[in-house]
Amino acid sequence: MSDIKGRVKNIIMDKAPNADNLQMQSEMGYNQPAYQAMVDAFNAEFGTNVQVSDVDHLATVGDVVAYMEGL
């Protein structure tokens, strides 16, 4: 597991411990406040400036990991 993947999954671990294929919205219940909390955590952890609009369209945990690895 890449360092970024591990760190991203730690941020959302309580909802998806080993679940790259879980759907962010339908299976995990992510909504605007949940996405905001997630991107705030990413920005604090990685020193990035990710916005909710950058990730709220990503379907799965794996998609979010891939996005963060691509920064």
N, C-alpha and C positions, 0 to 999 in steps of 0.2 A: 504494500500500500504506500503510495507516495505520501510525502510529508503533508502536502496541501490537502490531499484526499482525507488523511487522518484528522487533520485540524478542522476541515469543513464538517466531517461526520461527527466530530466531538461537539460542535456547535449545535447540531440537530440530533444528537445521540438519543436524547430522552424520547424522541418520537420515532426514530428509525435506526435502531442499533446496527443492523446488518442488512439494509434494505435498499440497495441501489435502484431497484425497479419500482419502489413504492411511488404512487402518484402523490405529488405534493398537495393538491387541493382535494381530490375526491377521497383518497385513502387516509391522508394525514390531517386533513381539515385546515390546511393553511388558508388564511384570509389576509386582508391588508394589514391588520395589526401584527399578525404572526410573521408575515414577510418583513415588516418594518423591524421587528425585534431581531430577525435573522440577519438582515443586512447591517444593522447596527453592530451586531456581534462580529460579523465578517470584517467590517471596517475597523473595529477595535483590534481584532486579532491580526489582521493582515496589513493594516495601514492603508487600506484602499478607500475609494470613494464610490462604492457600489450604491446604486439607487434601487428602490423597489421595482421600478419599471424595467430595470436591467434583468431581473430574475423572476418576476411574477408570471411570466409566460412559459417558463421552463417546466416541463411536465413531471420529471422524476428527480429523486435525490441524485441519481447518477448524472443527470443533466446539469444540476447545480454544481456538482463536483467538477464536471468537465468545464463549465463556465469559469469557475474560480481557478482551475489549473491553467486556463488560457489567458489569464490576466498577466 
